[in-house]
Each structure stands twice: as structure tokens, then as C-alpha cells.
């Protein structure tokens, strides 16, 4: 990720939930299937398997994971580190 992208992400993470959701939706909508590297009609089997694995793990342990506040702080700390 470039410094500019990292800076943009840092700013986006400071937005409230509604603003971030709207931004994410706009960014995703701006990607074409070709540029995003996926085919909606025939997704990569490895990608499907990984999503299914993660979904099953989350369903098996609904209390697992960490609170959003902690995750956000960890993400921001990683973004602050020089590359």
C-alpha cells in the first residue's frame, strides 16, 4: 500500500460508521470485474473455500474475536508504523 493510500485509510477510519459504509460502497461500486481481478459468474474456488472456512469458524465461535475498539487500535498502530 502506498503512503497516500495509507493516509487515506487512516482518515477514513476516523469517519463515523455511516460515512465509512457509504465510502466503502462507493469504492466497491467503482471497481469493474476486470480491474478487481474477479469474475462474479465464476469466482475463484480458492477464494470461495477461504470465505466458507472463515464463515464456518465465525459461526462455530460467535463469542470469538476481539472488540472493534481493540481491532481499530491495532489497525491504526500498524498504519502508523513506518514501512
N, CA, C and O atoms as a GROMACS GRO file, in nm:
protein
  332
    1UNK      N    1   0.084  -0.117   0.000
    1UNK     CA    2   0.000   0.000   0.000
    1UNK      C    3   0.089   0.123   0.000
    1UNK      O    4   0.188   0.130   0.074
    2UNK      N    5   0.055   0.218  -0.081
    2UNK     CA    6   0.134   0.340  -0.089
    2UNK      C    7   0.110   0.427   0.034
    2UNK      O    8   0.013   0.406   0.108
    3UNK      N    9   0.199   0.524   0.055
    3UNK     CA   10   0.180   0.617   0.166
    3UNK      C   11   0.050   0.695   0.151
    3UNK      O   12  -0.020   0.720   0.248
    4UNK      N   13   0.019   0.734   0.027
    4UNK     CA   14  -0.106   0.808   0.003
    4UNK      C   15  -0.227   0.724   0.038
    4UNK      O   16  -0.322   0.774   0.098
    5UNK      N   17  -0.225   0.597   0.001
    5UNK     CA   18  -0.337   0.508   0.033
    5UNK      C   19  -0.346   0.486   0.184
    5UNK      O   20  -0.456   0.484   0.239
    6UNK      N   21  -0.233   0.471   0.250
    6UNK     CA   22  -0.230   0.452   0.395
    6UNK      C   23  -0.288   0.575   0.464
    6UNK      O   24  -0.364   0.563   0.560
    7UNK      N   25  -0.252   0.694   0.415
    7UNK     CA   26  -0.303   0.818   0.472
    7UNK      C   27  -0.454   0.828   0.452
    7UNK      O   28  -0.527   0.868   0.542
    8UNK      N   29  -0.499   0.791   0.334
    8UNK     CA   30  -0.642   0.794   0.305
    8UNK      C   31  -0.717   0.696   0.396
    8UNK      O   32  -0.824   0.730   0.447
    9UNK      N   33  -0.663   0.577   0.415
    9UNK     CA   34  -0.725   0.479   0.503
    9UNK      C   35  -0.731   0.532   0.646
    9UNK      O   36  -0.833   0.517   0.713
   10UNK      N   37  -0.623   0.592   0.691
   10UNK     CA   38  -0.619   0.648   0.826
   10UNK      C   39  -0.732   0.750   0.843
   10UNK      O   40  -0.801   0.750   0.945
   11UNK      N   41  -0.750   0.836   0.743
   11UNK     CA   42  -0.856   0.937   0.750
   11UNK      C   43  -0.993   0.871   0.745
   11UNK      O   44  -1.085   0.914   0.816
   12UNK      N   45  -1.008   0.770   0.662
   12UNK     CA   46  -1.137   0.701   0.652
   12UNK      C   47  -1.174   0.633   0.783
   12UNK      O   48  -1.292   0.631   0.820
   13UNK      N   49  -1.076   0.578   0.853
   13UNK     CA   50  -1.104   0.511   0.979
   13UNK      C   51  -1.147   0.608   1.089
   13UNK      O   52  -1.200   0.565   1.192
   14UNK      N   53  -1.124   0.736   1.068
   14UNK     CA   54  -1.169   0.837   1.164
   14UNK      C   55  -1.315   0.876   1.143
   14UNK      O   56  -1.374   0.942   1.228
   15UNK      N   57  -1.374   0.836   1.030
   15UNK     CA   58  -1.513   0.868   0.999
   15UNK      C   59  -1.606   0.784   1.086
   15UNK      O   60  -1.568   0.680   1.139
   16UNK      N   61  -1.732   0.833   1.098
   16UNK     CA   62  -1.829   0.752   1.171
   16UNK      C   63  -1.873   0.635   1.083
   16UNK      O   64  -1.842   0.631   0.964
   17UNK      N   65  -1.944   0.541   1.143
   17UNK     CA   66  -1.982   0.418   1.072
   17UNK      C   67  -2.056   0.445   0.942
   17UNK      O   68  -2.026   0.384   0.839
   18UNK      N   69  -2.152   0.536   0.945
   18UNK     CA   70  -2.232   0.562   0.825
   18UNK      C   71  -2.146   0.619   0.712
   18UNK      O   72  -2.162   0.579   0.596
   19UNK      N   73  -2.056   0.710   0.745
   19UNK     CA   74  -1.968   0.767   0.642
   19UNK      C   75  -1.876   0.660   0.584
   19UNK      O   76  -1.857   0.654   0.462
   20UNK      N   77  -1.818   0.576   0.671
   20UNK     CA   78  -1.729   0.470   0.623
   20UNK      C   79  -1.804   0.371   0.535
   20UNK      O   80  -1.752   0.328   0.433
   21UNK      N   81  -1.926   0.335   0.574
   21UNK     CA   82  -2.005   0.241   0.495
   21UNK      C   83  -2.036   0.299   0.358
   21UNK      O   84  -2.027   0.229   0.257
   22UNK      N   85  -2.072   0.426   0.354
   22UNK     CA   86  -2.102   0.490   0.225
   22UNK      C   87  -1.977   0.497   0.138
   22UNK      O   88  -1.983   0.472   0.018
   23UNK      N   89  -1.863   0.531   0.199
   23UNK     CA   90  -1.737   0.536   0.125
   23UNK      C   91  -1.700   0.399   0.071
   23UNK      O   92  -1.661   0.386  -0.045
   24UNK      N   93  -1.712   0.297   0.155
   24UNK     CA   94  -1.678   0.160   0.113
   24UNK      C   95  -1.768   0.117  -0.003
   24UNK      O   96  -1.720   0.057  -0.100
   25UNK      N   97  -1.896   0.147   0.006
   25UNK     CA   98  -1.989   0.110  -0.101
   25UNK      C   99  -1.952   0.179  -0.232
   25UNK      O  100  -1.956   0.117  -0.338
   26UNK      N  101  -1.918   0.306  -0.224
   26UNK     CA  102  -1.879   0.380  -0.345
   26UNK      C  103  -1.751   0.324  -0.405
   26UNK      O  104  -1.740   0.308  -0.527
   27UNK      N  105  -1.653   0.292  -0.320
   27UNK     CA  106  -1.528   0.236  -0.370
   27UNK      C  107  -1.550   0.100  -0.436
   27UNK      O  108  -1.498   0.074  -0.544
   28UNK      N  109  -1.628   0.015  -0.371
   28UNK     CA  110  -1.656  -0.116  -0.429
   28UNK      C  111  -1.732  -0.104  -0.560
   28UNK      O  112  -1.705  -0.176  -0.656
   29UNK      N  113  -1.828  -0.014  -0.564
   29UNK     CA  114  -1.907   0.005  -0.686
   29UNK      C  115  -1.821   0.058  -0.801
   29UNK      O  116  -1.852   0.036  -0.918
   30UNK      N  117  -1.712   0.127  -0.767
   30UNK     CA  118  -1.626   0.184  -0.871
   30UNK      C  119  -1.536   0.080  -0.938
   30UNK      O  120  -1.478   0.107  -1.043
   31UNK      N  121  -1.524  -0.040  -0.877
   31UNK     CA  122  -1.438  -0.143  -0.934
   31UNK      C  123  -1.512  -0.221  -1.042
   31UNK      O  124  -1.627  -0.261  -1.025
   32UNK      N  125  -1.445  -0.241  -1.152
   32UNK     CA  126  -1.501  -0.327  -1.255
   32UNK      C  127  -1.456  -0.469  -1.226
   32UNK      O  128  -1.354  -0.489  -1.158
   33UNK      N  129  -1.527  -0.566  -1.275
   33UNK     CA  130  -1.488  -0.705  -1.254
   33UNK      C  131  -1.348  -0.730  -1.306
   33UNK      O  132  -1.270  -0.803  -1.244
   34UNK      N  133  -1.314  -0.671  -1.419
   34UNK     CA  134  -1.182  -0.691  -1.477
   34UNK      C  135  -1.072  -0.633  -1.389
   34UNK      O  136  -0.970  -0.698  -1.364
   35UNK      N  137  -1.092  -0.509  -1.341
   35UNK     CA  138  -0.987  -0.445  -1.262
   35UNK      C  139  -0.976  -0.504  -1.122
   35UNK      O  140  -0.870  -0.498  -1.061
   36UNK      N  141  -1.084  -0.559  -1.071
   36UNK     CA  142  -1.082  -0.615  -0.936
   36UNK      C  143  -1.024  -0.755  -0.933
   36UNK      O  144  -0.994  -0.807  -0.825
   37UNK      N  145  -1.008  -0.816  -1.048
   37UNK     CA  146  -0.948  -0.948  -1.054
   37UNK      C  147  -1.043  -1.060  -1.015
   37UNK      O  148  -1.000  -1.165  -0.969
   38UNK      N  149  -1.174  -1.038  -1.034
   38UNK     CA  150  -1.267  -1.146  -1.004
   38UNK      C  151  -1.377  -1.152  -1.109
   38UNK      O  152  -1.406  -1.055  -1.178
   39UNK      N  153  -1.435  -1.268  -1.118
   39UNK     CA  154  -1.545  -1.293  -1.211
   39UNK      C  155  -1.666  -1.330  -1.127
   39UNK      O  156  -1.668  -1.435  -1.063
   40UNK      N  157  -1.768  -1.244  -1.127
   40UNK     CA  158  -1.885  -1.269  -1.044
   40UNK      C  159  -1.956  -1.398  -1.082
   40UNK      O  160  -2.018  -1.461  -0.996
   41UNK      N  161  -1.948  -1.438  -1.207
   41UNK     CA  162  -2.015  -1.560  -1.251
   41UNK      C  163  -1.938  -1.686  -1.211
   41UNK      O  164  -1.999  -1.789  -1.183
   42UNK      N  165  -1.806  -1.677  -1.208
   42UNK     CA  166  -1.722  -1.792  -1.174
   42UNK      C  167  -1.611  -1.748  -1.079
   42UNK      O  168  -1.497  -1.726  -1.122
   43UNK      N  169  -1.644  -1.734  -0.950
   43UNK     CA  170  -1.541  -1.690  -0.855
   43UNK      C  171  -1.431  -1.795  -0.840
   43UNK      O  172  -1.454  -1.914  -0.863
   44UNK      N  173  -1.315  -1.751  -0.802
   44UNK     CA  174  -1.200  -1.838  -0.780
   44UNK      C  175  -1.235  -1.939  -0.670
   44UNK      O  176  -1.272  -1.899  -0.560
   45UNK      N  177  -1.223  -2.069  -0.697
   45UNK     CA  178  -1.257  -2.170  -0.597
   45UNK      C  179  -1.179  -2.155  -0.467
   45UNK      O  180  -1.232  -2.184  -0.360
   46UNK      N  181  -1.054  -2.112  -0.474
   46UNK     CA  182  -0.975  -2.093  -0.353
   46UNK      C  183  -1.034  -1.980  -0.268
   46UNK      O  184  -1.036  -1.989  -0.145
   47UNK      N  185  -1.081  -1.875  -0.333
   47UNK     CA  186  -1.142  -1.763  -0.263
   47UNK      C  187  -1.272  -1.808  -0.195
   47UNK      O  188  -1.297  -1.775  -0.079
   48UNK      N  189  -1.354  -1.883  -0.267
   48UNK     CA  190  -1.479  -1.934  -0.211
   48UNK      C  191  -1.451  -2.024  -0.091
   48UNK      O  192  -1.518  -2.014   0.012
   49UNK      N  193  -1.352  -2.112  -0.102
   49UNK     CA  194  -1.316  -2.202   0.008
   49UNK      C  195  -1.270  -2.123   0.130
   49UNK      O  196  -1.306  -2.157   0.243
   50UNK      N  197  -1.192  -2.019   0.108
   50UNK     CA  198  -1.143  -1.938   0.219
   50UNK      C  199  -1.258  -1.865   0.288
   50UNK      O  200  -1.264  -1.861   0.411
   51UNK      N  201  -1.349  -1.808   0.211
   51UNK     CA  202  -1.464  -1.739   0.269
   51UNK      C  203  -1.550  -1.837   0.348
   51UNK      O  204  -1.595  -1.806   0.459
   52UNK      N  205  -1.572  -1.955   0.292
   52UNK     CA  206  -1.651  -2.056   0.362
   52UNK      C  207  -1.582  -2.100   0.492
   52UNK      O  208  -1.648  -2.119   0.594
   53UNK      N  209  -1.450  -2.115   0.488
   53UNK     CA  210  -1.375  -2.154   0.608
   53UNK      C  211  -1.388  -2.047   0.716
   53UNK      O  212  -1.412  -2.079   0.832
   54UNK      N  213  -1.374  -1.922   0.677
   54UNK     CA  214  -1.383  -1.814   0.775
   54UNK      C  215  -1.525  -1.801   0.830
   54UNK      O  216  -1.543  -1.778   0.950
   55UNK      N  217  -1.624  -1.816   0.744
   55UNK     CA  218  -1.763  -1.809   0.790
   55UNK      C  219  -1.793  -1.921   0.888
   55UNK      O  220  -1.858  -1.898   0.991
   56UNK      N  221  -1.747  -2.043   0.859
   56UNK     CA  222  -1.769  -2.157   0.948
   56UNK      C  223  -1.700  -2.133   1.082
   56UNK      O  224  -1.757  -2.164   1.187
   57UNK      N  225  -1.579  -2.080   1.080
   57UNK     CA  226  -1.506  -2.054   1.204
   57UNK      C  227  -1.578  -1.948   1.288
   57UNK      O  228  -1.588  -1.962   1.410
   58UNK      N  229  -1.630  -1.845   1.223
   58UNK     CA  230  -1.703  -1.741   1.296
   58UNK      C  231  -1.833  -1.795   1.353
   58UNK      O  232  -1.870  -1.763   1.466
   59UNK      N  233  -1.904  -1.878   1.276
   59UNK     CA  234  -2.030  -1.936   1.322
   59UNK      C  235  -2.006  -2.033   1.438
   59UNK      O  236  -2.089  -2.043   1.529
   60UNK      N  237  -1.894  -2.103   1.436
   60UNK     CA  238  -1.864  -2.200   1.541
   60UNK      C  239  -1.827  -2.133   1.673
   60UNK      O  240  -1.841  -2.193   1.780
   61UNK      N  241  -1.780  -2.008   1.667
   61UNK     CA  242  -1.738  -1.938   1.788
   61UNK      C  243  -1.789  -1.794   1.784
   61UNK      O  244  -1.711  -1.701   1.763
   62UNK      N  245  -1.922  -1.774   1.803
   62UNK     CA  246  -1.977  -1.639   1.791
   62UNK      C  247  -1.923  -1.540   1.894
   62UNK      O  248  -1.931  -1.419   1.874
   63UNK      N  249  -1.868  -1.590   2.003
   63UNK     CA  250  -1.810  -1.502   2.105
   63UNK      C  251  -1.662  -1.476   2.082
   63UNK      O  252  -1.599  -1.402   2.157
   64UNK      N  253  -1.605  -1.538   1.977
   64UNK     CA  254  -1.463  -1.522   1.949
   64UNK      C  255  -1.432  -1.386   1.893
   64UNK      O  256  -1.520  -1.301   1.877
   65UNK      N  257  -1.310  -1.365   1.865
   65UNK     CA  258  -1.267  -1.238   1.809
   65UNK      C  259  -1.233  -1.138   1.918
   65UNK      O  260  -1.224  -1.172   2.036
   66UNK      N  261  -1.214  -1.014   1.876
   66UNK     CA  262  -1.182  -0.908   1.970
   66UNK      C  263  -1.280  -0.793   1.947
   66UNK      O  264  -1.337  -0.782   1.839
   67UNK      N  265  -1.299  -0.708   2.046
   67UNK     CA  266  -1.389  -0.593   2.029
   67UNK      C  267  -1.339  -0.500   1.919
   67UNK      O  268  -1.219  -0.487   1.896
   68UNK      N  269  -1.434  -0.434   1.850
   68UNK     CA  270  -1.400  -0.343   1.742
   68UNK      C  271  -1.300  -0.237   1.787
   68UNK      O  272  -1.206  -0.206   1.714
   69UNK      N  273  -1.319  -0.182   1.905
   69UNK     CA  274  -1.229  -0.076   1.952
   69UNK      C  275  -1.084  -0.125   1.956
   69UNK      O  276  -0.992  -0.054   1.917
   70UNK      N  277  -1.065  -0.248   2.004
   70UNK     CA  278  -0.930  -0.305   2.010
   70UNK      C  279  -0.876  -0.330   1.870
   70UNK      O  280  -0.760  -0.300   1.841
   71UNK      N  281  -0.959  -0.386   1.784
   71UNK     CA  282  -0.916  -0.413   1.646
   71UNK      C  283  -0.878  -0.283   1.577
   71UNK      O  284  -0.777  -0.276   1.507
   72UNK      N  285  -0.959  -0.180   1.596
   72UNK     CA  286  -0.932  -0.050   1.533
   72UNK      C  287  -0.798   0.006   1.580
   72UNK      O  288  -0.719   0.054   1.499
   73UNK      N  289  -0.772  -0.002   1.710
   73UNK     CA  290  -0.645   0.048   1.763
   73UNK      C  291  -0.527  -0.031   1.707
   73UNK      O  292  -0.423   0.027   1.675
   74UNK      N  293  -0.542  -0.162   1.694
   74UNK     CA  294  -0.434  -0.244   1.637
   74UNK      C  295  -0.409  -0.207   1.490
   74UNK      O  296  -0.294  -0.200   1.446
   75UNK      N  297  -0.517  -0.185   1.416
   75UNK     CA  298  -0.504  -0.147   1.275
   75UNK      C  299  -0.435  -0.012   1.264
   75UNK      O  300  -0.342   0.004   1.184
   76UNK      N  301  -0.479   0.084   1.343
   76UNK     CA  302  -0.418   0.218   1.338
   76UNK      C  303  -0.272   0.212   1.378
   76UNK      O  304  -0.190   0.284   1.321
   77UNK      N  305  -0.238   0.130   1.477
   77UNK     CA  306  -0.098   0.117   1.518
   77UNK      C  307  -0.013   0.063   1.404
   77UNK      O  308   0.099   0.109   1.381
   78UNK      N  309  -0.067  -0.035   1.332
   78UNK     CA  310   0.007  -0.090   1.216
   78UNK      C  311   0.025   0.015   1.108
   78UNK      O  312   0.130   0.022   1.044
   79UNK      N  313  -0.078   0.097   1.087
   79UNK     CA  314  -0.069   0.200   0.983
   79UNK      C  315   0.030   0.309   1.020
   79UNK      O  316   0.090   0.371   0.932
   80UNK      N  317   0.048   0.332   1.148
   80UNK     CA  318   0.142   0.436   1.192
   80UNK      C  319   0.287   0.394   1.180
   80UNK      O  320   0.377   0.479   1.172
   81UNK      N  321   0.310   0.260   1.177
   81UNK     CA  322   0.448   0.210   1.168
   81UNK      C  323   0.509   0.244   1.033
   81UNK      O  324   0.442   0.230   0.930
   82UNK      N  325   0.633   0.288   1.032
   82UNK     CA  326   0.699   0.313   0.904
   82UNK      C  327   0.721   0.183   0.828
   82UNK      O  328   0.741   0.077   0.888
   83UNK      N  329   0.716   0.192   0.698
   83UNK     CA  330   0.736   0.070   0.615
   83UNK      C  331   0.878   0.062   0.565
   83UNK      O  332   0.912  -0.033   0.495
   0.00000   0.00000   0.00000
